[in-house]
Amino acid sequence: MEFLQQLGLQQHNQGVSSGTIWINATGMNIESFSPVDGKKIGSVTSVDKNSYESLIQTSLAAAKLWRNWPAPKRGEIVRQIGDALRANKEPLGKLVSYEMGKSLQEGYGEVQEMIDICDFAVGLSRQLYGLTMHSERPQHRMYEQWHPLGIVGIISAFNFPVAVFSWNAALAWICGNTTIWKPSEKAPLCGVAVQNIIAKVFAANNVPEGVNCLIQGGREVGEWLSNDTRIPLISATGSTRMGKALSAAVAARLGKSILELGGNNAIIISKDADLDMSLIGCVFGAVGTAGQRCTSTRRLIIHESVYDAFTAKLVKAYEQLKIGDPLDANNHVGPLIDQDAVNMYLHAIEQCKAQGGQFIVEGGVVNGAGYESGCYVKPCIAAVTNELSIVQHETFAPILYVMKYSHLEEAIAMQNNVPQGLSSAIMTLNMREAELFLSANGSDCGIANVNIGTSGAEIGGAFGGEKETGGGRESGSDAWKAYMRRQTNTINYGNTLPLAQGIKFDF
């Protein structure tokens, strides 16, 4: 395929790089098969212990140099990376779609997120502000400043194989850190393609080798990163189970972590909602990326007075969904990532039925010509109660649970009564309902929206959630502070040394 050649991808690719140099590692071979058609796209060689150690040393050396580049100059490098991504948006977007399975428009959208975070980071490179504080002691000045941490480890998931890396990396770089990125082993070629794009910018600007290192591998490699005391911060995206194990390992060495884990996101449909507008957000939230977003809409909590009318609209909309090749813009729903994901989808449907759920739109695997990969499934809808154990669980698939409520406080309690706390939304034209939902007595999620769905986030806002979602924040707002260490400074410009709190220590 032409877009593979444009991105410099071969049938077999080295999967380990210190930036502009590709390393002949001797790790296992990771093959990438497209869920779109089941065909092998290519393969990469994963990192081995020796090449991992070599990269760590290169990254440590680069960190000592990179942190001395002025922050605006680091920002200029990130600006150029953004321009390089603009130039490669079409082929990289196609690779994301083909290797991961999301629609082509979503693939392009993911690359646009990379471009947007580069733009955000460029401006931020001139705004790494600290505070100045008045001292209680005469002729003293206090202030705080922010310094780079060193190496930032980034572990990304298959569902956003390039964007989440950039959310972390762009901020880490302008803050003066180097990065070591482990992409998902389910989308390894996206990592190689992005590294190729970045390497050209680095080479043109004499950026120190090791500012961005790429490593490939499975769980074992993630454990190396988590246990490595030379990496002060690990930012990881994935399952709650993975996050708990990683968090324990990093905390045991008193390291820092940013965790973006599971979501079980709900939209409340008020009796005062615009039902036609609500339908768009609900359907895209539930079936976009075939339900494989951490912000995918899993639950609809619908007021009893509009429940029948709105579920009828949902059923009609689902009847019009087109399932197929995501590179065809006419299709709405692409495949799940692999057969394991299909099996989890089918198991969840069985569990839902066993627990009393009633399907108003039936699911199942799609077979026939064009679906040879076996990864295409039907988006489905089940009428349930929120207490069912399967509803409390996040299934990474297009299964939507619908339930009724009678008053808003009940709906908010239902929405909050799950272990996860990532994204949430309410559809209402009632100002009082909207404000209650956004208040301290409302949604307990890191993201709370009014009259838009749960899926999708803008670069300007910090992204992340609470409870089993991990509590971390990435991307916008003041999330940059997580990638730096705070230092408080006091300067005595007088000719005496008074102690704080009026303490006397004369001799």
C-alpha positions as a printed Julia matrix, in Angstrom:
507×3 Matrix{Float64}:
   0.0     0.0    0.0
   1.26    3.44  -0.94
   0.8     4.97   2.5
   3.12    2.36   4.02
   5.88    3.34   1.6
   5.28    7.05   2.27
   5.87    6.42   5.97
   9.07    4.46   5.34
   7.64    1.12   6.49
   8.98   -2.22   5.27
   7.79   -5.79   5.61
  10.17   -6.06   8.55
  11.18   -3.05  10.64
  13.53   -2.52  13.51
  11.38   -1.59  16.47
  14.06    0.02  18.62
  15.38    3.53  18.04
  17.29    6.18  19.98
  15.89    8.9   17.72
  17.59    8.98  14.35
  19.43    5.67  14.83
  17.66    2.3   14.51
  19.18   -0.4   16.67
  19.58   -4.05  15.7
  17.88   -5.49  18.75
  17.57   -9.23  19.27
  14.17   -9.38  20.93
  11.16  -11.31  19.74
   9.47  -10.65  16.4
   6.12   -8.84  16.7
   3.82   -9.23  13.68
   1.08   -6.74  12.89
  -2.11   -8.0   11.25
  -4.81   -5.61  10.15
  -8.25   -6.22  11.7
  -9.67   -4.68   8.52
  -8.84   -7.61   6.23
  -6.76   -9.98   8.38
  -3.66   -9.44   6.27
  -0.16   -9.08   7.68
   1.03   -5.48   7.4
   4.57   -6.01   8.62
   6.61   -6.86  11.68
   9.03   -5.27  14.14
  11.82   -6.54  16.35
  11.22   -5.9   20.03
  13.76   -4.58  22.49
  16.05   -6.96  24.38
  17.67   -6.26  27.75
  20.97   -5.11  26.25
  19.42   -2.69  23.77
  17.08   -1.44  26.5
  20.05   -0.62  28.72
  21.8     1.09  25.83
  18.76    3.28  25.18
  18.49    4.25  28.85
  22.1     5.42  28.84
  21.57    7.37  25.6
  18.42    8.97  26.98
  20.14    9.93  30.25
  22.99   11.58  28.34
  20.53   13.41  26.09
  18.57   14.66  29.09
  21.63   16.49  30.42
  21.94   18.34  27.1
  18.27   18.84  26.24
  17.39   20.45  29.57
  19.88   23.22  28.8
  18.18   24.16  25.54
  15.99   27.22  26.24
  12.35   26.17  26.54
  11.25   28.33  23.56
  13.91   26.65  21.43
  12.57   23.26  22.51
   9.17   24.59  21.53
  10.47   25.44  18.08
  11.42   21.79  17.57
   7.92   20.74  18.58
   6.49   23.31  16.15
   8.43   21.68  13.34
   7.18   18.26  14.41
   3.64   19.61  14.15
   4.35   20.78  10.6
   5.84   17.4    9.71
   2.67   15.72  11.02
   0.58   18.06   8.88
   2.54   16.98   5.84
   2.03   13.3    6.73
  -1.54   13.5    8.02
  -3.03   11.49   5.14
  -0.67    8.48   5.13
  -0.38    8.35   8.93
  -4.16    8.63   9.33
  -4.6     5.74   6.89
  -2.08    3.63   8.8
  -3.9     4.3   12.08
  -7.16    3.25  10.46
  -5.71    0.15   8.81
  -3.6    -1.12  11.69
  -6.07   -0.33  14.49
  -9.43   -0.52  12.67
 -11.02    2.86  13.43
 -12.77    4.79  10.68
 -10.62    6.79   8.28
 -12.05   10.07   9.54
 -11.17    9.04  13.1
  -7.68    8.11  11.9
  -7.24   11.56  10.41
  -8.73   13.02  13.58
  -6.16   11.23  15.71
  -3.3    12.72  13.72
  -4.98   16.12  14.02
  -4.88   15.68  17.79
  -1.11   15.24  17.48
  -0.89   18.46  15.48
  -3.07   20.3   17.99
  -1.0    19.26  21.01
   2.15   20.39  19.22
   0.54   23.82  18.7
  -0.49   23.89  22.36
   2.98   22.91  23.53
   4.69   25.55  21.39
   2.8    28.31  23.18
   3.34   26.62  26.53
   7.1    26.61  25.99
   7.02   30.34  26.8
   4.68   29.95  29.77
   6.36   27.57  32.23
   5.62   30.03  34.99
   6.44   29.86  38.69
   5.07   32.05  41.46
   6.8    34.77  43.46
   5.79   34.94  47.14
   6.33   37.49  49.89
   8.57   36.26  52.69
   7.76   36.78  56.36
  11.43   37.71  56.82
  12.73   41.18  55.86
  14.98   41.49  52.82
  14.08   38.01  51.61
  12.43   36.99  48.37
  10.73   33.67  47.73
   9.8    32.14  44.42
   9.22   28.76  42.85
  10.5    27.39  39.59
  10.03   24.22  37.61
  12.8    21.93  36.39
  12.77   18.88  34.08
  12.42   15.45  35.65
  14.76   13.63  33.29
  13.36   10.62  31.41
   9.6    10.2   30.97
   8.4     6.7   30.09
   5.27    6.53  27.9
   3.2     3.37  27.52
   0.34    3.77  25.04
  -2.63    1.57  24.12
  -3.82    0.23  20.77
  -7.02    2.27  20.56
  -5.16    5.57  20.18
  -1.85    4.32  18.83
  -0.33    7.76  18.13
  -2.34   10.57  19.76
  -1.86    9.65  23.41
   1.9     9.38  22.88
   1.93   12.93  21.55
  -0.17   14.28  24.45
   2.63   13.16  26.75
   5.67   13.66  24.55
   4.98   17.2   23.35
   4.6    18.42  26.93
   7.52   16.34  28.21
   9.81   17.74  25.5
   9.04   21.41  26.01
   9.52   20.84  29.75
  13.07   19.64  29.0
  12.59   15.89  29.43
  13.57   13.04  27.17
  11.05   10.29  26.43
  11.05    6.53  26.0
   7.92    5.29  24.23
   6.54    1.77  24.25
   3.6     1.56  21.82
   1.03   -1.2   22.06
   2.24   -4.47  20.59
  -1.12   -4.53  18.76
  -0.19   -1.43  16.73
   3.62   -1.44  16.52
   3.94    0.01  13.02
   2.25    3.24  14.05
   5.12    3.73  16.48
   7.74    3.13  13.8
   6.01    5.56  11.42
   5.84    8.33  14.01
   9.48    7.81  14.96
  10.45    8.15  11.3
   8.64   11.49  11.09
  10.14   12.82  14.32
  13.65   11.64  13.45
  13.8    13.81  10.34
  12.99   16.92  12.37
  15.51   15.99  15.05
  18.25   15.37  12.48
  17.62   18.7   10.75
  17.99   20.55  14.06
  20.85   18.6   15.64
  18.65   17.49  18.52
  20.65   15.22  20.86
  20.31   11.53  20.1
  18.06   10.0   22.75
  15.49   12.79  23.19
  12.85   10.36  21.95
  13.55    6.64  22.12
  11.2     3.98  20.74
  11.01    0.47  22.15
   8.67   -2.36  21.22
   7.59   -5.3   23.32
   5.0    -6.85  25.56
   4.26   -6.88  29.25
   7.84   -7.67  30.24
   9.1    -4.43  28.66
   6.44   -2.46  30.49
   7.69   -4.01  33.71
  11.26   -2.95  32.91
  10.09    0.63  32.56
   7.94    0.51  35.69
  10.74   -0.81  37.89
  13.52    1.38  36.51
  14.58    3.94  39.11
  16.24    6.03  36.38
  12.81    6.92  34.98
  11.16    9.39  37.38
   7.77    9.41  35.64
   5.75    6.73  33.84
   2.64    7.77  31.92
   0.55    4.74  31.01
  -2.72    4.21  29.2
  -4.51    0.89  29.37
  -6.71   -1.33  31.51
  -7.37   -0.81  35.2
  -5.73   -4.17  35.91
  -2.56   -3.06  34.14
  -2.65    0.31  35.89
  -2.87   -1.17  39.35
   0.16   -3.37  38.74
   2.16   -0.54  37.21
   1.18    1.92  39.94
   2.31   -0.48  42.66
   5.67   -1.02  40.96
   6.35    2.68  40.4
   5.16    3.65  43.88
   7.4     1.0   45.46
  10.42    2.94  44.18
   8.74    6.28  45.02
   8.44    7.19  41.35
   5.61    9.18  39.78
   2.91    7.92  37.46
   0.18    9.35  35.25
  -2.51    6.75  34.73
  -5.33    6.9   32.18
  -7.24    3.66  32.65
 -10.76    2.32  32.21
 -13.98    4.21  31.64
 -17.64    3.24  32.06
 -19.15    6.4   30.74
 -22.78    7.41  30.96
 -25.02    9.99  29.32
 -28.09   11.16  31.21
 -31.02   11.91  28.89
 -33.27   14.4   30.67
 -36.97   14.89  30.02
 -35.86   18.4   28.96
 -33.31   17.15  26.42
 -33.3    17.91  22.72
 -33.73   14.27  21.72
 -32.67   14.65  18.09
 -29.42   16.4   19.05
 -28.85   13.91  21.86
 -29.12   11.01  19.44
 -26.01   12.08  17.53
 -23.81   12.2   20.63
 -25.15    8.92  21.98
 -24.73    6.92  18.78
 -21.25    8.2   17.97
 -20.19    7.77  21.59
 -21.37    4.16  21.59
 -20.22    2.94  18.16
 -17.29    5.23  17.28
 -14.03    3.26  17.12
 -16.31    0.21  17.49
 -16.72    1.06  21.17
 -12.97    0.85  21.8
 -12.44    4.31  23.28
 -11.86    4.81  26.97
 -14.46    7.58  26.6
 -16.96    5.42  24.69
 -20.54    5.72  25.88
 -21.38    2.49  27.73
 -24.58    3.52  29.53
 -27.62    5.68  28.78
 -29.63    6.76  31.81
 -32.93    7.95  30.33
 -35.82    9.73  32.05
 -38.84    7.45  32.2
 -41.07    9.98  30.39
 -38.9     9.96  27.24
 -37.47    6.43  27.53
 -39.72    4.82  24.91
 -39.4     7.69  22.45
 -35.65    7.88  22.73
 -34.96    4.15  22.57
 -37.14    4.03  19.44
 -34.88    6.68  17.89
 -31.83    4.66  18.92
 -33.14    1.48  17.34
 -33.9     3.31  14.09
 -30.42    4.87  14.06
 -28.73    1.51  14.7
 -30.65    0.02  11.78
 -28.93    2.55   9.52
 -25.36    1.86  10.69
 -23.01    0.57   8.02
 -20.39   -1.92   9.18
 -17.31   -2.53   7.08
 -13.88   -1.46   5.87
 -13.03    1.66   7.89
 -11.01    3.09   5.0
 -14.33    3.43   3.16
 -15.8     6.74   4.34
 -19.34    5.41   3.78
 -18.99    2.99   6.7
 -19.73    3.99  10.29
 -18.31    1.02  12.21
 -15.04   -0.79  11.64
 -13.68   -3.96  13.25
 -12.59   -4.76  16.77
  -8.82   -4.97  17.18
  -8.49   -8.78  17.22
 -10.19  -12.08  17.93
  -9.64  -11.77  21.68
 -11.69   -8.56  21.61
 -14.44  -10.35  19.67
 -14.5   -13.12  22.27
 -14.81  -10.59  25.11
 -17.68   -8.91  23.25
 -19.53  -12.22  22.84
 -18.89  -13.17  26.46
 -20.3    -9.85  27.66
 -23.46  -10.38  25.65
 -23.88  -13.85  27.17
 -23.32  -12.47  30.66
 -25.81   -9.68  30.11
 -28.5   -12.1   29.0
 -27.73  -14.47  31.88
 -28.1   -11.6   34.35
 -31.49  -10.55  32.98
 -30.63   -7.95  30.35
 -33.05   -7.68  27.43
 -31.54   -6.83  24.05
 -33.53   -4.37  22.0
 -30.87   -4.45  19.27
 -29.19   -7.84  18.95
 -25.43   -8.27  18.57
 -23.27  -10.87  16.92
 -20.33  -11.38  14.59
 -20.68  -10.17  11.0
 -19.72  -12.79   8.43
 -19.45  -12.95   4.66
 -17.51  -11.24   1.9
 -15.55   -8.25   3.15
 -15.53   -9.51   6.73
 -12.89  -12.22   6.39
 -10.82  -10.96   9.36
 -13.56  -12.18  11.71
 -13.27   -8.98  13.75
 -16.45   -7.21  12.65
 -19.33   -7.23  15.14
 -22.78   -5.66  15.37
 -23.32   -2.73  17.74
 -26.05   -3.77  20.15
 -28.29   -2.28  22.84
 -29.52   -3.95  26.03
 -32.15   -2.77  28.5
 -30.7    -3.35  31.98
 -30.46   -2.08  35.51
 -27.29   -0.34  36.62
 -26.56   -2.91  39.34
 -25.85   -5.82  36.97
 -22.23   -6.91  37.35
 -21.67   -6.83  33.59
 -22.82   -3.2   33.5
 -20.3    -2.33  36.21
 -17.56   -3.77  34.0
 -15.96   -2.02  31.02
 -16.19   -4.12  27.86
 -14.15   -2.6   25.03
 -16.81   -3.17  22.38
 -19.98   -1.53  20.95
 -22.41   -2.71  23.65
 -24.73    0.02  24.94
 -26.77   -0.41  28.14
 -29.96    1.62  28.59
 -31.87    2.15  31.84
 -34.58    4.4   33.3
 -34.62    7.03  36.02
 -37.36    9.15  37.58
 -35.54   12.15  39.13
 -32.16   13.73  38.44
 -30.56   12.96  41.78
 -31.29    9.29  41.13
 -29.72    9.53  37.66
 -26.56   11.16  39.01
 -26.28    8.49  41.69
 -26.63    5.78  39.03
 -24.04    7.44  36.85
 -21.57    7.68  39.73
 -22.25    4.18  41.02
 -19.56    2.4   38.99
 -15.89    1.81  39.81
 -14.68    4.0   36.93
 -14.78    7.79  36.7
 -13.57    9.08  33.35
 -16.2    10.83  31.22
 -19.85   11.75  31.71
 -22.54   13.87  30.11
 -26.07   15.16  30.51
 -28.43   16.13  27.72
 -30.75   18.84  28.98
 -32.01   22.33  28.16
 -32.77   22.89  31.84
 -30.13   25.21  33.33
 -30.74   24.0   36.88
 -30.18   20.38  35.86
 -26.99   21.3   34.0
 -25.57   23.23  36.94
 -26.42   20.47  39.42
 -24.71   17.92  37.19
 -21.55   20.06  37.13
 -21.6    20.85  40.85
 -19.83   19.06  43.69
 -23.04   17.05  44.13
 -23.03   16.03  40.47
 -20.79   13.92  38.29
 -17.75   12.39  40.01
 -15.86   12.02  36.72
 -12.8    13.87  35.49
 -14.8    15.0   32.45
 -18.39   16.25  32.72
 -20.2    17.59  29.64
 -23.52   19.26  28.93
 -25.24   18.68  25.59
 -22.29   16.87  24.05
 -21.4    13.21  24.4
 -18.75   11.46  26.46
 -16.46   10.65  23.55
 -13.8    13.03  22.35
 -11.83   15.72  24.14
 -10.2    18.98  23.13
  -6.48   19.56  23.58
  -6.97   22.64  25.75
  -8.47   20.71  28.66
  -6.64   18.29  30.93
  -7.71   14.73  30.1
  -8.21   12.01  32.71
 -10.5    10.66  35.39
 -11.01    9.54  38.95
 -11.43    6.28  40.89
 -10.33    3.25  38.83
  -9.6     5.52  35.88
  -6.38    6.32  37.71
  -6.55    9.99  38.62
  -3.91   11.2   36.17
  -4.18   14.1   33.73
  -2.67   14.47  30.27
  -2.68   17.07  27.52
  -3.98   20.58  28.27
  -4.55   23.06  31.1
  -1.74   22.87  33.68
  -1.05   19.16  33.11
   2.51   20.18  32.18
   3.33   20.42  35.88
   3.24   16.62  36.15
   6.25   16.47  33.82
   8.42   18.77  35.98
   9.67   19.03  39.52
   8.78   22.07  41.63
  11.54   23.88  43.49
  10.98   26.62  46.08
  13.79   29.19  46.34
  14.48   31.78  49.02
  17.02   34.56  48.51
  18.34   36.59  51.42
  19.66   39.89  50.09
  20.2    41.48  53.53
  23.19   41.42  55.89
  21.53   39.38  58.66
  20.11   35.89  58.79
  16.72   35.96  60.56
  15.08   32.55  61.06
  11.52   31.75  60.1
   8.68   31.84  62.65
  10.74   34.3   64.74
  13.01   31.58  66.1
  16.09   32.86  67.96
  19.36   30.97  67.71
  22.05   33.28  69.15
  25.56   32.21  70.08
